[in-house]
Amino acid sequence: MQRYAVVVDPVGTGQEYPAAFGDAGVEVVAVLSLAELPGPYRASWHPENFRHIHTFDGSLTALAETLRGYQPLCLIPGAEMGVELADALVELVVPGTGHVPALAAARRDKWAMAQAMKAAGLPHLRQTCSADPDEIDQWLRDTGLRGSRLVVKPPKSSGTDNVHIVPEGTDWRPLFGQICGQPNPAGGRNEAVLVEEFAEGTEYLIDSYSAGGSHRLVDVCRYTKQRRGDRIGIYDLVDFVPPEHPDVAVLWPYTRSVLDAVGIRNGCGHTEVIITADGPRLIEVAARPAGGGHQMITRLATGTNHILRTVAHRVQGQLIDSYQLIQHVGAVFISAPAAGIWRNAEIFAEVDSLPTYHSKFFAGGTGDVVPASEDIYTYLGWVVIASTDEQAVVADYRRIKELERQIRIDPLEPAARTAADEPAPKGGTADSASAKVPSAAWPRQRPGTPTERHQAPRNLPRIVEDNRLPSW
């Protein structure tokens, strides 16, 4: 008898589920939450990988009835855009295999997330959320945060989309109109703006897998991000830390409490935390696998990942408590310092001969129009380095960053500049036999030619000033 697993929006990282479940003899049924996928996800949608595809038409009851017919082992989200629909469906299709229904909003909306943290009595950043700028301004006055360093972002942001830092003594209000009412990469619209105090410290990603409310550690990564102007979250590096690292002893108990607070009970957890001088503070948590190329590099570093843990649990009932760091891995991101015509992409040809080189991707080359890198959708490319020799990985990271500082970009004429400033992703490939990472998401265009659009690897990244090396 054929066994099935239902994946809501099997795009982004979710595109890896059909092969992984297939290897275990389970067929994936695809559910699309939208008839037309948002730009960042289009390139990773492969309908040819599914015999059964269902699109949500607004009737939850009808869709649930159809899906029950497959008697699926599980119903899970493949990407951030599928989290809410998966939460709404799972108790109707496979009762008891999802998360706490009453806390569904806290697993997607950062303001609801903050309220869940407060209700659980957990340390959290001071923040507010509103569609009224006057209300936000009054809150800043009441809390004494007016004039302090702030972070302004959408409550449902993803991929550092529209995430801004407001320097001390600077007005935050001009950013309100850039966010409120604007579309977001998940296919929705920003209905409010979230403002929070700035968190100073090292940022970590903690991936987990839960079963029956018991949480298990998949990997812990240290994020390095650059800051440029008012934009934060410009990816620079992600590297993995071993489970015995002293920071993990701080992060993991706090993260388990966060997972409980937002009601994650069965499946993947993806949590971002900064260790501040006052202790760990949540940035966000998601009930889905880590995005994009993170599955590839996690497997490279630990031998397993979210996708493999999901299949092992849902199909074989196997659970692993923690992870081992089998080699040092760094995912190095290459950023454009300005929009314009890239003149010297050939400088990165040498990365293939670096001792720790594993794979790379660049969305364009010499003569291509590129945007200034300001989020995960607009970087030029990435290089993955890996070795059991940590110092060799550090040396190659530094060499790649030396090359990045040599990037030469000529300014655009006004007409061409508009095209470079409006990314709408679609497509791309990776230079590695094992990599399934989609490409960078800026419009690849030579002046005077039609624009080709590309999709970015999702996720992967400590805030550092421009060009400052991290201390490994």
TISEBA-134342 format. One record per residue (C-alpha): residue number from 1; residue in one letter; z, x, y. Coordinates in nm, 2 decimals. Layout:
BEGIN
<site NUM,'a',<Z,X,Y>>,
...
//
This chain:
BEGIN
<site 1,'m',<0.00,0.00,0.00>>,
<site 2,'q',<-0.10,0.14,0.34>>,
<site 3,'r',<0.20,0.22,0.57>>,
<site 4,'y',<0.17,0.19,0.95>>,
<site 5,'a',<0.34,0.31,1.26>>,
<site 6,'v',<0.28,0.15,1.60>>,
<site 7,'v',<0.24,0.38,1.90>>,
<site 8,'v',<0.23,0.22,2.25>>,
<site 9,'d',<-0.01,0.42,2.46>>,
<site 10,'p',<-0.09,0.71,2.22>>,
<site 11,'v',<-0.22,0.92,2.51>>,
<site 12,'g',<-0.10,1.25,2.66>>,
<site 13,'t',<0.14,1.39,2.40>>,
<site 14,'g',<0.10,1.06,2.21>>,
<site 15,'q',<-0.25,1.16,2.11>>,
<site 16,'e',<-0.09,1.39,1.86>>,
<site 17,'y',<0.08,1.11,1.66>>,
<site 18,'p',<-0.22,0.99,1.46>>,
<site 19,'a',<-0.28,1.33,1.29>>,
<site 20,'a',<0.09,1.40,1.24>>,
<site 21,'f',<0.16,1.05,1.08>>,
<site 22,'g',<-0.17,1.08,0.90>>,
<site 23,'d',<-0.06,1.40,0.72>>,
<site 24,'a',<0.24,1.19,0.60>>,
<site 25,'g',<0.02,0.91,0.47>>,
<site 26,'v',<0.09,0.67,0.76>>,
<site 27,'e',<-0.17,0.51,0.97>>,
<site 28,'v',<-0.11,0.47,1.34>>,
<site 29,'v',<-0.19,0.14,1.51>>,
<site 30,'a',<-0.26,0.18,1.88>>,
<site 31,'v',<-0.13,-0.05,2.15>>,
<site 32,'l',<-0.25,-0.01,2.51>>,
<site 33,'s',<-0.03,-0.14,2.79>>,
<site 34,'l',<-0.32,-0.15,3.03>>,
<site 35,'a',<-0.68,-0.25,2.97>>,
<site 36,'e',<-0.78,0.05,3.20>>,
<site 37,'l',<-0.59,0.37,3.16>>,
<site 38,'p',<-0.47,0.55,3.47>>,
<site 39,'g',<-0.67,0.86,3.56>>,
<site 40,'p',<-0.42,1.12,3.43>>,
<site 41,'y',<-0.44,0.97,3.08>>,
<site 42,'r',<-0.81,0.89,3.03>>,
<site 43,'a',<-0.92,1.22,2.88>>,
<site 44,'s',<-0.65,1.20,2.61>>,
<site 45,'w',<-0.74,0.85,2.49>>,
<site 46,'h',<-0.94,0.89,2.16>>,
<site 47,'p',<-1.02,0.54,2.02>>,
<site 48,'e',<-1.21,0.70,1.74>>,
<site 49,'n',<-0.88,0.80,1.59>>,
<site 50,'f',<-0.77,0.44,1.53>>,
<site 51,'r',<-0.89,0.16,1.31>>,
<site 52,'h',<-0.66,-0.09,1.48>>,
<site 53,'i',<-0.63,-0.11,1.86>>,
<site 54,'h',<-0.45,-0.39,2.05>>,
<site 55,'t',<-0.44,-0.43,2.43>>,
<site 56,'f',<-0.14,-0.61,2.60>>,
<site 57,'d',<-0.28,-0.91,2.78>>,
<site 58,'g',<0.05,-1.03,2.92>>,
<site 59,'s',<0.17,-1.23,2.62>>,
<site 60,'l',<0.46,-1.03,2.46>>,
<site 61,'t',<0.51,-1.30,2.19>>,
<site 62,'a',<0.15,-1.30,2.07>>,
<site 63,'l',<0.13,-0.92,2.06>>,
<site 64,'a',<0.46,-0.90,1.87>>,
<site 65,'e',<0.34,-1.15,1.62>>,
<site 66,'t',<0.02,-0.95,1.56>>,
<site 67,'l',<0.21,-0.62,1.52>>,
<site 68,'r',<0.46,-0.77,1.28>>,
<site 69,'g',<0.17,-0.83,1.05>>,
<site 70,'y',<0.14,-0.45,0.99>>,
<site 71,'q',<0.51,-0.44,0.88>>,
<site 72,'p',<0.53,-0.10,1.06>>,
<site 73,'l',<0.78,0.17,0.99>>,
<site 74,'c',<0.84,0.20,1.36>>,
<site 75,'l',<0.72,0.11,1.71>>,
<site 76,'i',<0.74,0.40,1.96>>,
<site 77,'p',<0.60,0.50,2.29>>,
<site 78,'g',<0.34,0.78,2.31>>,
<site 79,'a',<0.37,0.85,2.68>>,
<site 80,'e',<0.57,0.76,2.99>>,
<site 81,'m',<0.34,0.47,3.07>>,
<site 82,'g',<0.42,0.31,2.73>>,
<site 83,'v',<0.80,0.33,2.75>>,
<site 84,'e',<0.86,-0.01,2.91>>,
<site 85,'l',<0.63,-0.20,2.68>>,
<site 86,'a',<0.76,-0.03,2.37>>,
<site 87,'d',<1.12,-0.12,2.47>>,
<site 88,'a',<1.01,-0.48,2.52>>,
<site 89,'l',<0.83,-0.50,2.18>>,
<site 90,'v',<1.05,-0.30,1.94>>,
<site 91,'e',<1.32,-0.56,1.89>>,
<site 92,'l',<1.06,-0.83,1.83>>,
<site 93,'v',<0.87,-0.62,1.58>>,
<site 94,'v',<1.11,-0.38,1.41>>,
<site 95,'p',<1.46,-0.49,1.51>>,
<site 96,'g',<1.73,-0.24,1.52>>,
<site 97,'t',<1.50,0.07,1.53>>,
<site 98,'g',<1.49,0.11,1.91>>,
<site 99,'h',<1.73,0.16,2.19>>,
<site 100,'v',<1.99,-0.06,2.37>>,
<site 101,'p',<1.78,-0.35,2.51>>,
<site 102,'a',<2.01,-0.42,2.81>>,
<site 103,'l',<1.96,-0.07,2.94>>,
<site 104,'a',<1.58,-0.06,2.92>>,
<site 105,'a',<1.54,-0.02,3.30>>,
<site 106,'a',<1.77,0.29,3.30>>,
<site 107,'r',<1.52,0.47,3.07>>,
<site 108,'r',<1.24,0.44,3.31>>,
<site 109,'d',<1.36,0.37,3.67>>,
<site 110,'k',<1.55,0.66,3.83>>,
<site 111,'w',<1.77,0.43,4.04>>,
<site 112,'a',<1.87,0.22,3.74>>,
<site 113,'m',<1.93,0.55,3.56>>,
<site 114,'a',<2.17,0.65,3.84>>,
<site 115,'q',<2.35,0.32,3.81>>,
<site 116,'a',<2.39,0.37,3.44>>,
<site 117,'m',<2.54,0.72,3.50>>,
<site 118,'k',<2.78,0.58,3.75>>,
<site 119,'a',<2.89,0.30,3.51>>,
<site 120,'a',<2.95,0.55,3.24>>,
<site 121,'g',<3.17,0.76,3.47>>,
<site 122,'l',<2.94,1.07,3.45>>,
<site 123,'p',<2.89,1.33,3.72>>,
<site 124,'h',<2.57,1.26,3.90>>,
<site 125,'l',<2.38,1.32,4.23>>,
<site 126,'r',<2.45,1.10,4.53>>,
<site 127,'q',<2.14,0.89,4.58>>,
<site 128,'t',<2.00,0.56,4.71>>,
<site 129,'c',<1.68,0.36,4.66>>,
<site 130,'s',<1.53,0.10,4.89>>,
<site 131,'a',<1.20,-0.04,5.03>>,
<site 132,'d',<1.37,-0.05,5.37>>,
<site 133,'p',<1.39,0.29,5.56>>,
<site 134,'d',<1.66,0.16,5.79>>,
<site 135,'e',<1.88,0.08,5.49>>,
<site 136,'i',<1.83,0.44,5.35>>,
<site 137,'d',<1.91,0.59,5.69>>,
<site 138,'q',<2.23,0.39,5.71>>,
<site 139,'w',<2.33,0.51,5.37>>,
<site 140,'l',<2.27,0.87,5.48>>,
<site 141,'r',<2.50,0.81,5.78>>,
<site 142,'d',<2.77,0.65,5.56>>,
<site 143,'t',<2.77,0.93,5.31>>,
<site 144,'g',<2.75,1.21,5.56>>,
<site 145,'l',<2.42,1.33,5.41>>,
<site 146,'r',<2.21,1.27,5.72>>,
<site 147,'g',<2.06,1.60,5.83>>,
<site 148,'s',<2.14,1.77,5.49>>,
<site 149,'r',<1.88,1.90,5.25>>,
<site 150,'l',<1.74,1.60,5.05>>,
<site 151,'v',<1.49,1.52,4.78>>,
<site 152,'v',<1.26,1.22,4.84>>,
<site 153,'k',<1.06,1.07,4.56>>,
<site 154,'p',<0.94,0.75,4.39>>,
<site 155,'p',<1.19,0.59,4.16>>,
<site 156,'k',<0.93,0.60,3.88>>,
<site 157,'s',<0.77,0.93,3.96>>,
<site 158,'s',<0.63,1.15,3.68>>,
<site 159,'g',<0.49,1.49,3.67>>,
<site 160,'t',<0.66,1.58,4.00>>,
<site 161,'d',<0.42,1.33,4.16>>,
<site 162,'n',<0.51,1.28,4.53>>,
<site 163,'v',<0.84,1.47,4.50>>,
<site 164,'h',<0.94,1.63,4.84>>,
<site 165,'i',<1.22,1.84,4.97>>,
<site 166,'v',<1.35,1.76,5.32>>,
<site 167,'p',<1.49,2.08,5.48>>,
<site 168,'e',<1.83,2.07,5.66>>,
<site 169,'g',<1.80,1.91,6.00>>,
<site 170,'t',<1.45,1.76,5.92>>,
<site 171,'d',<1.35,1.39,5.95>>,
<site 172,'w',<1.29,1.24,5.61>>,
<site 173,'r',<1.12,0.92,5.74>>,
<site 174,'p',<0.76,1.05,5.76>>,
<site 175,'l',<0.77,1.08,5.38>>,
<site 176,'f',<0.86,0.72,5.33>>,
<site 177,'g',<0.51,0.59,5.41>>,
<site 178,'q',<0.36,0.86,5.18>>,
<site 179,'i',<0.54,0.71,4.89>>,
<site 180,'c',<0.63,0.34,4.93>>,
<site 181,'g',<0.34,0.11,4.84>>,
<site 182,'q',<0.13,0.39,4.70>>,
<site 183,'p',<-0.02,0.40,4.34>>,
<site 184,'n',<0.14,0.64,4.08>>,
<site 185,'p',<0.00,0.82,3.78>>,
<site 186,'a',<0.15,0.58,3.53>>,
<site 187,'g',<-0.07,0.30,3.67>>,
<site 188,'g',<0.19,0.12,3.88>>,
<site 189,'r',<0.27,0.12,4.25>>,
<site 190,'n',<0.58,0.27,4.42>>,
<site 191,'e',<0.78,-0.04,4.53>>,
<site 192,'a',<1.06,0.17,4.69>>,
<site 193,'v',<1.17,0.52,4.78>>,
<site 194,'l',<1.45,0.72,4.62>>,
<site 195,'v',<1.65,0.96,4.84>>,
<site 196,'e',<1.91,1.20,4.68>>,
<site 197,'e',<2.11,1.50,4.77>>,
<site 198,'f',<1.95,1.84,4.69>>,
<site 199,'a',<2.08,2.00,4.37>>,
<site 200,'e',<2.10,2.38,4.39>>,
<site 201,'g',<2.09,2.57,4.06>>,
<site 202,'t',<1.90,2.65,3.74>>,
<site 203,'e',<1.70,2.36,3.60>>,
<site 204,'y',<1.68,2.30,3.23>>,
<site 205,'l',<1.48,2.07,3.00>>,
<site 206,'i',<1.68,1.94,2.70>>,
<site 207,'d',<1.47,1.78,2.43>>,
<site 208,'s',<1.66,1.57,2.17>>,
<site 209,'y',<1.60,1.33,1.88>>,
<site 210,'s',<1.84,1.05,1.81>>,
<site 211,'a',<1.90,0.83,1.50>>,
<site 212,'g',<2.15,0.55,1.50>>,
<site 213,'g',<2.30,0.67,1.83>>,
<site 214,'s',<2.36,1.02,1.69>>,
<site 215,'h',<2.18,1.28,1.90>>,
<site 216,'r',<2.02,1.60,1.77>>,
<site 217,'l',<1.89,1.90,1.96>>,
<site 218,'v',<1.52,1.98,1.95>>,
<site 219,'d',<1.49,2.26,2.21>>,
<site 220,'v',<1.63,2.38,2.54>>,
<site 221,'c',<1.40,2.53,2.81>>,
<site 222,'r',<1.46,2.69,3.14>>,
<site 223,'y',<1.23,2.56,3.41>>,
<site 224,'t',<1.10,2.78,3.69>>,
<site 225,'k',<0.93,2.61,3.98>>,
<site 226,'q',<0.79,2.72,4.31>>,
<site 227,'r',<0.85,2.56,4.64>>,
<site 228,'r',<0.57,2.54,4.90>>,
<site 229,'g',<0.62,2.36,5.23>>,
<site 230,'d',<0.80,2.03,5.15>>,
<site 231,'r',<0.67,2.01,4.80>>,
<site 232,'i',<0.89,2.11,4.51>>,
<site 233,'g',<0.82,2.12,4.14>>,
<site 234,'i',<0.51,2.35,4.16>>,
<site 235,'y',<0.52,2.48,3.80>>,
<site 236,'d',<0.56,2.86,3.75>>,
<site 237,'l',<0.71,2.92,3.41>>,
<site 238,'v',<0.89,2.76,3.12>>,
<site 239,'d',<1.08,2.97,2.87>>,
<site 240,'f',<1.30,2.88,2.58>>,
<site 241,'v',<1.67,2.97,2.54>>,
<site 242,'p',<1.84,3.00,2.20>>,
<site 243,'p',<2.09,2.73,2.10>>,
<site 244,'e',<2.38,2.99,2.12>>,
<site 245,'h',<2.30,3.05,2.49>>,
<site 246,'p',<2.62,2.98,2.69>>,
<site 247,'d',<2.44,2.74,2.92>>,
<site 248,'v',<2.35,2.52,2.61>>,
<site 249,'a',<2.73,2.48,2.55>>,
<site 250,'v',<2.74,2.32,2.90>>,
<site 251,'l',<2.42,2.13,2.89>>,
<site 252,'w',<2.43,1.97,2.54>>,
<site 253,'p',<2.76,1.78,2.56>>,
<site 254,'y',<2.66,1.64,2.91>>,
<site 255,'t',<2.31,1.55,2.78>>,
<site 256,'r',<2.46,1.36,2.48>>,
<site 257,'s',<2.66,1.16,2.73>>,
<site 258,'v',<2.35,1.09,2.94>>,
<site 259,'l',<2.16,0.97,2.64>>,
<site 260,'d',<2.45,0.73,2.56>>,
<site 261,'a',<2.47,0.61,2.92>>,
<site 262,'v',<2.10,0.50,2.93>>,
<site 263,'g',<2.11,0.36,2.57>>,
<site 264,'i',<1.89,0.60,2.38>>,
<site 265,'r',<1.97,0.54,2.01>>,
<site 266,'n',<1.65,0.61,1.80>>,
<site 267,'g',<1.38,0.85,1.89>>,
<site 268,'c',<1.28,1.11,2.14>>,
<site 269,'g',<1.48,1.20,2.45>>,
<site 270,'h',<1.35,1.43,2.73>>,
<site 271,'t',<1.62,1.52,2.98>>,
<site 272,'e',<1.61,1.74,3.29>>,
<site 273,'v',<1.94,1.88,3.42>>,
<site 274,'i',<2.04,2.13,3.69>>,
<site 275,'i',<2.35,2.33,3.64>>,
<site 276,'t',<2.50,2.33,3.99>>,
<site 277,'a',<2.82,2.51,4.12>>,
<site 278,'d',<3.00,2.18,4.05>>,
<site 279,'g',<2.86,2.15,3.69>>,
<site 280,'p',<2.56,1.99,3.53>>,
<site 281,'r',<2.37,1.71,3.72>>,
<site 282,'l',<2.10,1.48,3.58>>,
<site 283,'i',<1.76,1.49,3.74>>,
<site 284,'e',<1.60,1.24,3.50>>,
<site 285,'v',<1.58,1.13,3.14>>,
<site 286,'a',<1.30,0.98,2.95>>,
<site 287,'a',<1.28,0.80,2.61>>,
<site 288,'r',<0.96,0.97,2.49>>,
<site 289,'p',<0.84,1.30,2.36>>,
<site 290,'a',<0.79,1.59,2.61>>,
<site 291,'g',<0.44,1.57,2.76>>,
<site 292,'g',<0.12,1.77,2.72>>,
<site 293,'g',<0.13,2.12,2.59>>,
<site 294,'h',<0.51,2.12,2.54>>,
<site 295,'q',<0.47,2.02,2.18>>,
<site 296,'m',<0.25,2.32,2.11>>,
<site 297,'i',<0.48,2.57,2.28>>,
<site 298,'t',<0.79,2.41,2.13>>,
<site 299,'r',<0.65,2.45,1.78>>,
<site 300,'l',<0.55,2.81,1.87>>,
<site 301,'a',<0.90,2.89,1.98>>,
<site 302,'t',<1.11,2.69,1.72>>,
<site 303,'g',<0.88,2.59,1.44>>,
<site 304,'t',<0.92,2.22,1.51>>,
<site 305,'n',<0.89,1.97,1.80>>,
<site 306,'h',<0.93,1.61,1.90>>,
<site 307,'i',<0.62,1.49,1.71>>,
<site 308,'l',<0.72,1.65,1.38>>,
<site 309,'r',<1.08,1.54,1.41>>,
<site 310,'t',<0.97,1.18,1.47>>,
<site 311,'v',<0.74,1.18,1.16>>,
<site 312,'a',<1.01,1.35,0.94>>,
<site 313,'h',<1.27,1.08,1.04>>,
<site 314,'r',<1.05,0.77,1.05>>,
<site 315,'v',<0.86,0.85,0.72>>,
<site 316,'q',<1.09,1.07,0.51>>,
<site 317,'g',<1.43,0.99,0.67>>,
<site 318,'q',<1.49,1.36,0.74>>,
<site 319,'l',<1.70,1.47,1.04>>,
<site 320,'i',<1.76,1.82,1.17>>,
<site 321,'d',<2.08,1.89,1.38>>,
<site 322,'s',<1.95,2.17,1.60>>,
<site 323,'y',<1.68,2.44,1.63>>,
<site 324,'q',<1.63,2.81,1.59>>,
<site 325,'l',<1.44,3.03,1.84>>,
<site 326,'i',<1.20,3.22,1.61>>,
<site 327,'q',<1.02,3.40,1.90>>,
<site 328,'h',<1.02,3.42,2.28>>,
<site 329,'v',<0.76,3.20,2.44>>,
<site 330,'g',<0.66,3.16,2.80>>,
<site 331,'a',<0.41,2.91,2.95>>,
<site 332,'v',<0.29,3.06,3.27>>,
<site 333,'f',<0.13,2.84,3.53>>,
<site 334,'i',<-0.14,2.96,3.78>>,
<site 335,'s',<-0.13,2.79,4.12>>,
<site 336,'a',<-0.38,2.78,4.41>>,
<site 337,'p',<-0.20,2.87,4.74>>,
<site 338,'a',<-0.46,2.67,4.94>>,
<site 339,'a',<-0.75,2.43,4.90>>,
<site 340,'g',<-1.10,2.58,4.91>>,
<site 341,'i',<-1.36,2.77,4.71>>,
<site 342,'w',<-1.22,3.00,4.45>>,
<site 343,'r',<-1.39,3.34,4.48>>,
<site 344,'n',<-1.24,3.56,4.21>>,
<site 345,'a',<-1.15,3.37,3.89>>,
<site 346,'e',<-1.27,3.67,3.69>>,
<site 347,'i',<-0.94,3.85,3.77>>,
<site 348,'f',<-0.78,3.66,3.48>>,
<site 349,'a',<-1.03,3.78,3.22>>,
<site 350,'e',<-0.78,4.06,3.13>>,
<site 351,'v',<-0.50,3.82,3.01>>,
<site 352,'d',<-0.67,3.79,2.67>>,
<site 353,'s',<-0.59,4.15,2.60>>,
<site 354,'l',<-0.22,4.13,2.70>>,
<site 355,'p',<0.00,4.22,2.40>>,
<site 356,'t',<0.18,3.88,2.39>>,
<site 357,'y',<-0.13,3.66,2.47>>,
<site 358,'h',<-0.15,3.34,2.27>>,
<site 359,'s',<-0.37,3.09,2.46>>,
<site 360,'k',<-0.50,3.00,2.80>>,
<site 361,'f',<-0.68,2.73,3.00>>,
<site 362,'f',<-0.85,2.74,3.34>>,
<site 363,'a',<-1.00,2.43,3.48>>,
<site 364,'g',<-1.27,2.61,3.68>>,
<site 365,'g',<-1.40,2.94,3.78>>,
<site 366,'t',<-1.55,3.14,4.06>>,
<site 367,'g',<-1.74,2.92,4.31>>,
<site 368,'d',<-1.55,2.61,4.22>>,
<site 369,'v',<-1.37,2.39,4.48>>,
<site 370,'v',<-1.00,2.37,4.41>>,
<site 371,'p',<-0.71,2.18,4.57>>,
<site 372,'a',<-0.38,2.35,4.68>>,
<site 373,'s',<-0.14,2.33,4.39>>,
<site 374,'e',<0.14,2.09,4.46>>,
<site 375,'d',<0.22,1.91,4.13>>,
<site 376,'i',<0.13,1.93,3.76>>,
<site 377,'y',<-0.21,1.77,3.83>>,
<site 378,'t',<-0.34,2.04,4.06>>,
<site 379,'y',<-0.26,2.38,3.92>>,
<site 380,'l',<-0.55,2.61,3.83>>,
<site 381,'g',<-0.45,2.67,3.47>>,
<site 382,'w',<-0.20,2.82,3.23>>,
<site 383,'v',<-0.14,3.11,3.00>>,
<site 384,'v',<0.09,3.10,2.70>>,
<site 385,'i',<0.25,3.42,2.59>>,
<site 386,'a',<0.46,3.47,2.28>>,
<site 387,'s',<0.64,3.75,2.09>>,
<site 388,'t',<0.96,3.84,1.90>>,
<site 389,'d',<0.99,4.12,2.17>>,
<site 390,'e',<1.14,3.95,2.47>>,
<site 391,'q',<1.07,4.24,2.70>>,
<site 392,'a',<0.71,4.24,2.61>>,
<site 393,'v',<0.69,3.87,2.71>>,
<site 394,'v',<0.87,3.95,3.04>>,
<site 395,'a',<0.62,4.24,3.12>>,
<site 396,'d',<0.32,4.02,3.05>>,
<site 397,'y',<0.46,3.74,3.26>>,
<site 398,'r',<0.50,3.98,3.55>>,
<site 399,'r',<0.14,4.10,3.51>>,
<site 400,'i',<0.00,3.75,3.51>>,
<site 401,'k',<0.20,3.68,3.83>>,
<site 402,'e',<0.05,4.00,3.99>>,
<site 403,'l',<-0.29,3.86,3.91>>,
<site 404,'e',<-0.20,3.52,4.06>>,
<site 405,'r',<-0.11,3.70,4.39>>,
<site 406,'q',<-0.46,3.83,4.40>>,
<site 407,'i',<-0.63,3.49,4.40>>,
<site 408,'r',<-0.88,3.46,4.69>>,
<site 409,'i',<-0.97,3.11,4.81>>,
<site 410,'d',<-1.21,3.06,5.11>>,
<site 411,'p',<-1.15,2.75,5.33>>,
<site 412,'l',<-1.37,2.45,5.29>>,
<site 413,'e',<-1.59,2.28,5.53>>,
<site 414,'p',<-1.44,1.94,5.64>>,
<site 415,'a',<-1.67,1.73,5.42>>,
<site 416,'a',<-1.60,1.92,5.11>>,
<site 417,'r',<-1.22,1.94,5.18>>,
<site 418,'t',<-1.19,1.56,5.12>>,
<site 419,'a',<-1.32,1.59,4.76>>,
<site 420,'a',<-1.07,1.87,4.68>>,
<site 421,'d',<-0.78,1.67,4.81>>,
<site 422,'e',<-0.84,1.36,4.60>>,
<site 423,'p',<-0.78,1.43,4.23>>,
<site 424,'a',<-0.87,1.17,3.97>>,
<site 425,'p',<-0.85,1.34,3.62>>,
<site 426,'k',<-1.08,1.31,3.33>>,
<site 427,'g',<-1.14,1.56,3.04>>,
<site 428,'g',<-1.11,1.93,2.96>>,
<site 429,'t',<-1.05,2.17,2.67>>,
<site 430,'a',<-0.81,2.45,2.58>>,
<site 431,'d',<-0.88,2.81,2.48>>,
<site 432,'s',<-0.68,2.81,2.16>>,
<site 433,'a',<-0.75,2.70,1.81>>,
<site 434,'s',<-0.40,2.54,1.79>>,
<site 435,'a',<-0.37,2.41,2.14>>,
<site 436,'k',<-0.42,2.04,2.20>>,
<site 437,'v',<-0.33,2.06,2.57>>,
<site 438,'p',<-0.55,1.86,2.81>>,
<site 439,'s',<-0.69,2.05,3.11>>,
<site 440,'a',<-0.58,2.07,3.47>>,
<site 441,'a',<-0.64,1.76,3.67>>,
<site 442,'w',<-0.82,1.86,3.99>>,
<site 443,'p',<-1.18,1.77,4.08>>,
<site 444,'r',<-1.39,2.07,3.96>>,
<site 445,'q',<-1.68,2.08,4.21>>,
<site 446,'r',<-1.92,2.33,4.35>>,
<site 447,'p',<-2.03,2.25,4.71>>,
<site 448,'g',<-2.31,2.00,4.71>>,
<site 449,'t',<-2.28,1.90,4.34>>,
<site 450,'p',<-2.12,1.60,4.17>>,
<site 451,'t',<-1.75,1.62,4.09>>,
<site 452,'e',<-1.62,1.67,3.73>>,
<site 453,'r',<-1.27,1.56,3.68>>,
<site 454,'h',<-1.00,1.71,3.45>>,
<site 455,'q',<-0.67,1.61,3.29>>,
<site 456,'a',<-0.35,1.82,3.33>>,
<site 457,'p',<-0.11,1.94,3.07>>,
<site 458,'r',<0.21,1.73,3.12>>,
<site 459,'n',<0.55,1.89,3.18>>,
<site 460,'l',<0.64,2.25,3.12>>,
<site 461,'p',<0.85,2.44,3.37>>,
<site 462,'r',<1.48,2.70,3.85>>,
<site 463,'i',<1.34,2.65,4.19>>,
<site 464,'v',<1.22,2.99,4.33>>,
<site 465,'e',<1.06,3.08,4.66>>,
<site 466,'d',<0.69,3.15,4.66>>,
<site 467,'n',<0.61,3.45,4.44>>,
<site 468,'r',<0.97,3.54,4.35>>,
<site 469,'l',<1.00,3.66,3.99>>,
<site 470,'p',<1.26,3.48,3.78>>,
<site 471,'s',<1.54,3.68,3.63>>,
<site 472,'w',<1.50,3.66,3.25>>,
//
